[in-house]
Amino acid sequence: MGRLFGTDGVRGVANKELTPELAFNLGKAGAYVLKSSNDRPTFIIGKDTRISGDMLENALAAGILAVGGDVIKVGVIPTPAVAFLAKHYNADAGIVISASHNPYEYNGIKFFNGEGYKLDDLLEEKIEDIIISSIDVNSHITGDLIGTCMDASETAPELFIKHLLETVDYRLDGMNIVLDCANGASYEIAPKVFEALGAKVTVIGNNPTGININDACGSTHPEKLSEKVKEVNADIGLAYDGDADRLIVVDEKGAVIDGDRVIAICARILKEQGRLKENKVTVTVMSNIGFHKAMKESDIEVDVTGVGDRYVLERMLETGCVIGGEQSGHIIFKEFTTTGDGVLSSLQFVGAIKNSNKTLSELASEIEIFPQVLVNARINNDYKKTYMKDEEVAAMIADIEAQMAGNGRVLIRPSGTEPLVRVMIEGDDEQQLNDLAHKLADLIERKFK
């Protein structure tokens, strides 16, 4: 068995790769590891709307209970809500059952510690070692040593909504907003938040069936949101992904605004307000050249990390930076949260727009985004760490870099959650970028599928 934990927890096709047996073992191992600091650790468990969520939730809970941990189920709720509630309930850990933006047949299990941060790598490794080594940590305890389970799902959403509303000090009366909840975890919470602030709210992607999460909707598919914004003459459209830790924005003209522009706009406003601590913003290697130019023009320092909000947050904690995130819409406002939070990010972004006295399209036009082509090559997971050693692949990369020298860049990286290699090329000529990216992706896929 290979490594279980990727950059965002354990992921796989539900009941095939991520089985109830694996979930049960993760529960047992997680509770066992955390019992070293608490004889009866408490776990918060939340999930998105996938049909496999119930199966994995119950298997995971059973594993925790079997070794003497307690469980509080908070039901369907955004990922950042689990991080918040773990701290609120003084739990030892929070666990999210979600595969984020992936199709419904996938699912995942992600751990947070009691402070709402992603579980330390060393603890993940201990949990992983127990499972990979087939160590049975179930001591078959009996009587009152067995864990107990309670359901807090009725109050948990209200607690999170209250928290979100406490992060802003404005009203939205008269503002026309469209939300796309991706038929996912935010489908009830996000509308309630914006309605509480007085906005006129239109919602799409708010009818989850268990199999329609992220299906042609949400942050990865903003086309329907764009059309709805124009249809109802909205001021802004806000799209989340399945577990609501991402945000993608649509302006009043229906144009999509990605995470780079959202972060840039917010960073500028934070600086104007004197809230941009360390005069710094943290982003990943995927951030657009245009983002870096905009920050340079605003005399804001840019700190660059590897891909993954885990690495963004780690750097922010090291430096004291208060805003960071990814082009994909994972954005962290460290004043208020310990992880990417789509709804909270949208509240901060709407506040930035209000303070600017400009339309969203005007603000976005101030940041030039260079053409950036991203092509996925589907490969066997076994080759994720070795494909770059192939001579033919290395030669093609060198050739492309020579062609792009001075006018762009090439970035190739394996996905942390899917059996994919992502080929990204950025520059001036989009047609050239497209041709080169597909040529390289085709080579990688052909050799390592």
KESEGU-566282 format. One record per residue: x, y, z of N, C-alpha, C in turn. Coordinates in steps of 0.05 Angstrom, whole numbers, plus 5000, padded with zeros to 4 digits. Each point is the difference from the previous one (the first is absolute). Layout:
<atoms>
XYZXYZXYZ/...
</atoms>
This chain:
<atoms>
501749765000498350245000501850255000/499450204983501550244999499150205022/501150234997499350215020497050064999/498850035024497150055001499350294999/501450165016499450295002501450154977/498350154985501150194980500150275012/500150214984500250275010497450095013/497849854996497450085011498549765011/501449835015498749775013500249754983/498349815006499849754986497850024980/500549954975498050024978499849754984/497749964987499749774982497149964992/499649824982497249934992498749865024/497850105008498649895024499249714995/500549835020499349725000501749834981/502050134988501949854983502850045010/500950265001502650065011499750105029/498150175005499350095027497749845010/500649785012498049805008499150065029/497749885008499250035028502049865019/501349794990502149875016502350195005/500850154979502250205004499150225019/497550094996499050215018499949915029/499249755004499949895027502949995012/501949924984502849995009501150275005/499350204984500850275004498950115027/497549935005498850085026501449885023/500549744999501549865021502850125004/501450024978502850105002500150295010/498250164990499950285008499450035030/498149855010499350015028502349895017/501249794991502349885014502350195003/500750144978502250195001499450235019/497650104998499350235017499549935029/499649745006499749915028502650045016/502250054986502650045014499950255017/498250194992499850255015497350035014/498149824995497450015012498949715000/499449905024499049725001497349964986/498550224996497449984987499750244980/501449984978500050234981497250034987/499450254994497450074987500550094972/498449904981500350064972497450134990/500350224985497850124985500149874972/497749914990499949894972497950154984/500950124978498150144982500449884972/498150064982500149884973498750194980/500549944974498550154980497649834991/498950054977497549874992500249754984/502449894997500449764983498449765011/499149834983498449775007501749815018/502650004997501749825016500650115027/499250255006500650125025499049855025/497649904998498849855023501649755006/500749854978501549755003502750055014/501450204991502750055011499850135027/498050175005499750125026499549795022/498349814994499449795020502349815005/501549934978502349835003502250145016/500450264994502150155014499350035029/497450065006499150035028500349745015/499349784987500349745013502949945008/501850074982502949955007500850175024/499150255001500750175023498849895026/497549924999498649905024501349745010/500949844981501149745007502550025018/501550224998502450025016499650215022/497550085005499550175023499850294995/499950094975499650284994497150074999/499350265004497350094997499650164974/497650004989499450124974497750195003/500450244988497750194997499650034970/497849914990499350034971498650274996/501150154981498950274995498650004973/499849774986498449984976501350144976/498350084981500950134975500850295007/502650064996501050265008502650054985/500750254995502550064985502549915016/502149944985502549925012501050205021/500050274994501050185020498350015025/497449924998498349985024501049795019/501049784989501049785017502550105015/501750154986502450115013499250195023/498050174994498950195021498849855023/498349804994498649865021501849825017/502149904989501949845016501150175023/500650254994500950185021497750085018/497750064989497750095016499249795020/500049754992499149785018502349895017/502450134998502349915014500649704995/499749934974500549724992503049964996/500849754998502849934994500650014971/497949964983500450004971497450044986/500250104976497650014982500649844975/498049874989500349844976497950084980/500950054975498250074978499949774981/497649924992499649804979499250144975/501850044982499550154975502249964981/499450024974502150004979500050274986/499150215015500250274991498750054973/501550074979499050074974499749764981/500849765010499949764982497249904996/499649834979497349894995499049835023/497349955000498749885023501049725007/501049854981500949735006502549995017/501550225001502350025017499250095028/501649935020499650125026502750015014/500150135023502650035014499650035030/502149965014500050035029502450185008/499350225013502150195007499850075030/502350015013500150055029500950295006/498750115020500950255012500749955030/501850165011500649975028498050175016/500250005026498150135017500050304998/502150124988500150294995498950084973/499149804984498950064974502050004977/502549935006502049984979500249714990/500949974975500349734989502049855018/499449745003501549845018503050004993/501750015020502850004996501049764983/501950044983501049784983500949765016/501350055023500949775016497849835011/497750135007497749845009498749854977/499950134977499049864976501749764994/502650035003501849774994499649785020/499550065025499549805020497549844994/497950154992497449874992500549824976/501450114981500649864975501649745005/502050035016501849775006498449775013/498150075018498449795013498449854979/498850144981498349874980501749844980/502150124990501749874980501349755011/500750025026501449775013498049795010/497450054996497949825008500149945030/500650215015500049975030497150035010/499149815015497350015011500150155027/499150255001500150155024497549975017/498149844990497549965014500649815023/499950105025500549845024497549855009/497850034985497549865006499150075028/500050255006499050105026497049945002/499049995024497249955004498850195021/497449975004498750165021500150304994/500450165021499950294997502650124988/501949834993502450094986499550054970/497949884989499250044972499150294997/500750124977499350284995497050044996/499250255002497250074995499750204977/497750014988499550164976497650185005/500250254993497750185002499850164974/497650104995499450154976499650295007/501850184990499750295005499350154975/499049854980499550124974498050235000/498150005020497950215000501150275008/502050005018501150265009502650084986/501449814989502650074988499850214977/498149974981499950214979499550285011/498350025021499450265011502450125014/501649835013502550105012501950114979/500249864978501850094979499050254986/497450024996498950244988500550245018/499649975026500650215019502950094998/501849814999502950064997500550164975/498949914977500550144975499050295001/497650045011498950275002501650185018/501349895020501750165018502650094987/500649904976502550094987499650254983/497650104998499550244984498550215016/500150254991498750225015498450174980/498949884979498550154980497349874995/498350144986497449904990500149994970/498349834988499949974971497250074989/498650165014497350084991500250124972/498349914982500050104973502049874981/501749825010501949874982498849744990/500449954974498849774987502249794995/499849775013502149805000498949734990/501649864983499449734992502049815013/499149795012501749805012499749734985/502349874995500049734989501349825021/498449835012501049845023500949724991/500249954974501149754990498549755009/497550035008498549785012501649865022/501450165015501949905020499450105028/502150015016499850045028499050285008/500250204982499150275007497250064992/498449814991497550054987497950135018/500349965026498250145019501350235014/502549975007501450205016500550264985/501149984976500750254985497650184995/497749904990497750184996499150135027/500049865022499250115025501850235009/502649974995501950215007499550264985/499749984974499650244984497250125003/498149835005497350115006499950145026/501649905020500150135026501250284998/501750054980501250264996498350184983/497749914992498150174985500249994970/501749834989500349984971497649874987/499450074975498149854984501649764988/499249765007501649764993498549824981/501349924979499149804981501949765003/499049765002501749775005499749794978/502249904990499949774983501949795012/499849754991501749795011499349955029/497550015007499249975028497949785003/500149804983498249775001501549744999/501649945021501749764999498449745000/500849814983498849744998501849785009/502550065007502049805006501849934977/499050064976501649934976500550254982/499050235007500350234983501950215011/501549945021501950185011502150074979/500650254996502050114980499349934971/497649904995499349924973499250244983/501850094983499650244983499150245016/501150025024499350235017502250055020/499850225015502050065021502550134989/502150015016502450164994501549894976/499749744994501449894976498450024974/497550085003498350034976498250255004/501150244997498550245006498350104977/499649844979498650104977497050065006/498749835015497250055007499850245019/501950045017500050235017500250264984/501850004980500350234982497350074987/498749804989497450054987497950105019/499949895024498050085020500650295009/502550085003500750275008498950204980/500449944974499050184979497049994999/498849775004497149974998498650175021/501050015024498650145022501350275006/501950094983501450255003501250035028/501449795008501350005026502550175001/500850085024502450155004502549825000/499649755008502249815003498949725001/501749814992499449715003502249875015/499349825018501949875018499749704997/502049854993499949714996501849865020/499049795012501549835019500449734987/501849845012500249724991498549825020/500249744996498449815015500250025030/502450065011500250035029500350295009/499750184981499950295005502550115013/502349904992502550135008501350164978/498650014977501050164977497950214993/501050224987498350214990501050094972/498150004981500550134974497850204997/500750234988498150234999499350064971/497650104996499150104973499250295004/501050184982499350285003497250064988/499250255001497350074992499549974970/502149964985499849954971500149714993/500349835020500249714995502849894996/502050185003502849914996501049865026/501549784996501049855022502550125011/500250025027502350115014501249785018/502449924993501149775015501350085026/501249815014501150055026502250205000/501750014979502150204998499050285002/497950064984498950275001498650065026/498649815011498750045026502050065021/502249855001502050055020501350274996/500650074975501350254994498350245009/497449994994498150215007499950035030/499749775014499850015029502650105013/502349914989502650095011500350304998/499250114977500250294997498250155020/497649905004498150145019501149975028/501049765007501249965027502350205005/501650044979502250195003499050285004/498050084985498850275003498950045028/498949785012498950015027502049975022/502549954993502149965020499949735013/498749804987499649735011501849794987/501650084981501749814986502649965015/500049845021502349965017502349894983/502450105007502549934986500050094971/497950154992499850094972500549784980/498749775006500749764985497449844993/500149864977497949814992501449744992/498749785007501249734994498449864979/501349904979498749854979501749774991/499049844982501649764991501350064973/501649804992501450024974498150034976/497449935004498150014979499050284995/500650195018498950274997500950134974/498250164988500550124974502150225001/501550024978502050224998498650275004/497650034991498550255003499550065030/499649805016499750045029502550135012/502349884992502650105011500550294991/499250074975500450274991498250195015/497549925006498250175014501050055029/501049795012501050045027502550185001/501749974980502450174998499250294997/497950054983499050284997498950115025/499049835018498850095025502149995023/502549934993502249985019499349805023/498949774991499349795019501849764994/501349905020501849774997498549744996/500949834982498749754994501849775010/498949835016501449765010498849764984/501749834988499149784983500649735013/498049825000500249745011499449794979/500249755008499049784983497050004999/498949844982497149994996498749855024/497950115010498549895022499650205022/497550035010499550205020501449935026/500749745004501549925024502750165000/501350024977502650134999499850305001/497850104989499550295002499750075030/498349865014499650065029502549975016/501649794995502549965014501850254998/500250104975501750244996498850245013/497450034999498750235013500550005030/499849765012500549985029502950075007/501949934982502850065004500650304998/498650134981500750284994498250215013/497649925009498150195011498250124978/500249904976498350104978497149935006/498150194993497249965008498249924976/501050004976498449914977501749844981/498949784991501449834981498149814987/500849874979498349814987500949914973/498149884986500649884974498250114978/501049984976498550084976497349854999/499949765010497649834999497850105018/500650195018498050115018500249935029/502149845007500649965028501250265011/498650135017501050265011499949995030/502150085013500150005030500350285010/498050095016500250255015500649935029/502650025006500949895026498950155024/499050244996498750145023497649845010/498749854982497549885007499849704999/501949874986499749714995502749864999/500049745002502449845000500349844974/498250044982500049844975498550164978/500149904975498550124979497050005006/498650224996497250025006498650164978/498449874983498850144978498050215008/498349945019498050205009501350235014/501849955018501450215014501650184980/501349874981501550154980498250184984/497649904993498150164985499050245016/499749965026499250235017502250215001/502549915002502350195000500250144973/499649854979500250124973497850204995/497549945007497850194997500650255016/501149975024500750235016502150174986/501949874986502150154986498750164977/498149884986498650154978498650245011/498549965022498650235012501850235008/502349935010501950215008501450144977/499949884976501450114977498450214985/497449995004498250194985500349964969/500749764992500149944971498449754995/499349964975498749754992502149785001/499149755001501949785001501549984973/498750054978501449984974502250224998/499550235012502050215001502549915016/499449895023502249905017501649784986/498649814988501349784987501750084976/499150214986501450094976502750125007/500450075025502650125008502249805002/499249744998502049795003500149844974/502150024985500349864974500849715006/498449824989500649715003501049894973/502349885001501349894976498749734993/499949944974498949734992501649785014/498549815010501149785015498549754992/501349814988498749754991500849775018/497949875011500549775017498749754987/501649794996499149764988500749775019/498149825005500549775018500849764984/502049865009500849744988499349795020/498349814993499249795018502149785000/501149945023502149805001499549805023/501549795000499949815022501350135025/498749975023501050135024502949915006/500749754992502749905006502250164987/499350164979502050154986500150305008/498450075020499850295007502750125008/501849845011502550115010502449944981/499449864978502249914983499950114972/497750114991499750074972502150214991/500850175019501950224992502849894994/500549755008502649884995500249894972/497849994985500049894973501450194981/501949904985501650174982498450144979/498049864989498450124978498350235012/498849965023498550215013501850245007/502349945012501850225007500950164976/500549864978500950144975497850194990/497549905000497850174990499650255018/500249965027499850225018502250214995/502449904996502250194994499550154974/498949874980499550134975497850215003/497949945015497950205004501050245016/501749945020501150225016501750184983/501449884981501750174982498250174982/497849894991498250164983498650225016/499649965026498650195016501850205014/502649964998501950165015499550304997/499750135023499550295000497250084997/498249824991497250074994498049845016/500949835018498149845015501449795016/498549795009501249805016498549744997/501349785008498949734999500049895029/497749895008499849875026498649744998/501449785008498849734999500049895029/497849905008499849895028497949785001/500449815018498049795004497750115017/497649914995497750075017500449865027/499250145022500249885026497649825006/497850024984497649865006498949814979/501150024975499049844978502349884984/499549794984502249874984500650174976/501050245004500450194978502750145004/501250084977502250194999498950254987/500450235012499050254990502250154985/499550054975501950154983499050284996/501450205011499250284997502250164986/499150144979501850184986498750284999/501650205005499050275002501750184982/498750194986501450184982498250194985/500850094977498550214985498149884979/500949794987498549884977498449765009/497450035004498449785011499949764982/499950044974500049774981502549845002/502350145002502549865003500149855026/499150135021499949875026498449745000/497750024987498249774998501249774985/501350064978501349794984502249875015/501750165014502349895014499149845024/498050095015499049865024498849744993/498449994979498849744991502149814990/502050104986502149834990501549865023/500750155021501449895022498249825016/497550085005498149835015499549734986/499850014973499549764985502449815003/502450105000502449845003500049865027/499550165021500049895027497949795004/497650054989497849815003500549754985/501250024976500549774983502149815013/501950125013502249845011499449895028/498250135015499749925028497149945008/498349954981497249955007499749725012/
</atoms>
